[in-house]
Amino acid sequence: MTRISTDILVSGGGVAGLSAAALFGSAGFRVICVDPAPPVTEETADGADLRTTAFLQPSLKVLREAGLWDRLAPHATELQVMRIVDAGGKTPAPRITRDFNAADVSDLPFGWNLPNWLLRREMVARVAELSNVEFRPGIGTTSVLTRDAEALVTLSDGTRVSARLLVAADGRNSPVREAVGIGARTIRYGQKALAFAVSHPQPHGNVSTEIHRSGGPFTLVPLPDRDGRPCSAIVWMERGPEALRLFAMPEAEFNAEMTARSGAIYGPLTLITRRTIWPIISQIAHRLSARRTALVAETAHVVPPIGAQGLNMSLADLRVLLELCRGAPAHIGEAAMLEMYHRRRYPEIAARVTGIDMLNRVSMQGAPAIRDLRAAGIAALYGLPPVRKTLMRAGLGVRLA
Ligand SMILES: Cc1cc2nc3c(=O)[nH]c(=O)nc-3n(C[C@H](O)[C@H](O)[C@H](O)COP(=O)(O)OP(=O)(O)OC[C@H]3O[C@@H](n4cnc5c(N)ncnc54)[C@H](O)[C@@H]3O)c2cc1C
């Protein structure tokens, strides 16, 4: 049996795990990252992740430190305005519209949108540049034994890895979280999200639009033009049976239905990728650390895709963890450091999980009276400039102090 040692073992090579490998590797730590599922790095390949990620301002610093931003920037679409629309009246036409313009609070755009399959491609390429990082696709974590001095991890190829710190980024059903005995609180909504890309005749103008009617938001996020036609990524949340009906619907009918749901704000929408479908839950782990182990990303927290928070929260986890490791490189993975990681991240994660849960419940409402109340709330809240600015900064993850 092969036995190797490393500073950090990252269990999970999704977008969060690969970001962790690039970030800690760029900081000079010896990193091994494993994932039983090799990454799919082409848009048209089977199993490609057709979601996009809107990276918000604070994530930029992390992507730069990981040596990723120069690779990603040429493919990113800037998000300058975030538009909230209520379309909860008798017809799906917009009745209340409020804009948040990044220029009111910052010189930078709100965020930058990138397809997830492309993130994987660039992250794998970045990790390959780092001689102190080893990415082992096709190999998973099979068992974990933690001691005061190390995490001993057995991989599916029989290798035993002794790591000073085990970073669990192996998803919402994390085997590492289970192995170290940390539970999680899960909220199920009976809701699913369709994610796909469309083209449309009218330009998006770098505006990201969230339209509320019932079942959850319908969000259009700008993508680069394709063959001269403006394009957007769409996340369409609905109750489960309705989402499955839309998923299976013939394409022409689907185009008509989503155009109606969008209030035709950009004219007729045309599907240009496959449709993918994702279950929607909220989840928070009871703790973010165990002996020699840190939980990050969806292993620690899952939120519905509202306000582009999920992966941005994950990069915030990594930023804090890296700061602590850099501050005391001789003590990485020790109990005091991991306690500090838990304390610094948990309150903010808990607040965001609660806030997004509330927004999702409000957006799901179908009863006309409640939809009217929601519209009035959007108009009143977002109409007051100081409130709007505070909400914008909070949404961006910018510190309010
Ligand atoms: C429709 C939708 C839209 C979204 N839009 C945004 C957005 O705009 N902005 C944003 O910030 N977030 C967004 N999110 C959230 C974001 O997509 C997720 O946070 C992110 O994809 C989760 O990445 P992850 O690496 O934590 O988990 P995963 O992608 O689930 O990765 C976990 C990995 O662990 C691996 N694994 C499993 N078992 C093992 C094992 N035994 N050993 C090792 N590895 C293992 C799996 O194979 C997998 O690759 C969205 C989510 C959805 C559903």
The ligand as a Gaussian input file, in Angstrom:
#p B3LYP/6-31G(d) Opt

LIG

0 1
 C      -29.188000      26.358000     -10.809000
 C      -28.049000      26.867000      -9.937000
 C      -27.458000      28.098000     -10.219000
 C      -26.396000      28.591000      -9.412000
 N      -25.859000      29.836000      -9.662000
 C      -24.894000      30.329000      -8.841000
 C      -24.328000      31.645000      -9.035000
 O      -24.685000      32.384000      -9.965000
 N      -23.369000      32.083000      -8.155000
 C      -22.931000      31.315000      -7.129000
 O      -22.074000      31.752000      -6.348000
 N      -23.428000      30.058000      -6.929000
 C      -24.395000      29.558000      -7.750000
 N      -24.904000      28.309000      -7.540000
 C      -24.309000      27.455000      -6.517000
 C      -23.077000      26.745000      -7.088000
 O      -23.366000      26.178000      -8.356000
 C      -22.636000      25.674000      -6.128000
 O      -22.264000      26.299000      -4.920000
 C      -21.449000      24.921000      -6.645000
 O      -21.642000      24.388000      -7.923000
 C      -21.160000      23.764000      -5.692000
 O      -19.865000      23.392000      -5.890000
 P      -19.129000      22.396000      -4.887000
 O      -17.775000      22.212000      -5.472000
 O      -19.294000      22.859000      -3.483000
 O      -19.987000      21.048000      -4.959000
 P      -20.083000      19.959000      -6.118000
 O      -20.084000      20.592000      -7.453000
 O      -21.236000      19.083000      -5.750000
 O      -18.715000      19.167000      -5.993000
 C      -18.511000      18.143000      -5.071000
 C      -17.555000      17.163000      -5.698000
 O      -17.224000      16.175000      -4.717000
 C      -17.046000      14.973000      -5.409000
 N      -17.113000      13.824000      -4.506000
 C      -18.201000      13.083000      -4.148000
 N      -17.812000      12.060000      -3.383000
 C      -16.445000      12.152000      -3.237000
 C      -15.481000      11.366000      -2.562000
 N      -15.810000      10.258000      -1.896000
 N      -14.181000      11.761000      -2.611000
 C      -13.833000      12.879000      -3.296000
 N      -14.716000      13.630000      -3.965000
 C      -16.007000      13.275000      -3.927000
 C      -18.135000      14.972000      -6.474000
 O      -17.817000      14.080000      -7.543000
 C      -18.133000      16.424000      -6.894000
 O      -17.349000      16.667000      -8.042000
 C      -25.960000      27.816000      -8.316000
 C      -26.568000      26.565000      -8.031000
 C      -27.622000      26.109000      -8.820000
 C      -28.300000      24.784000      -8.469000

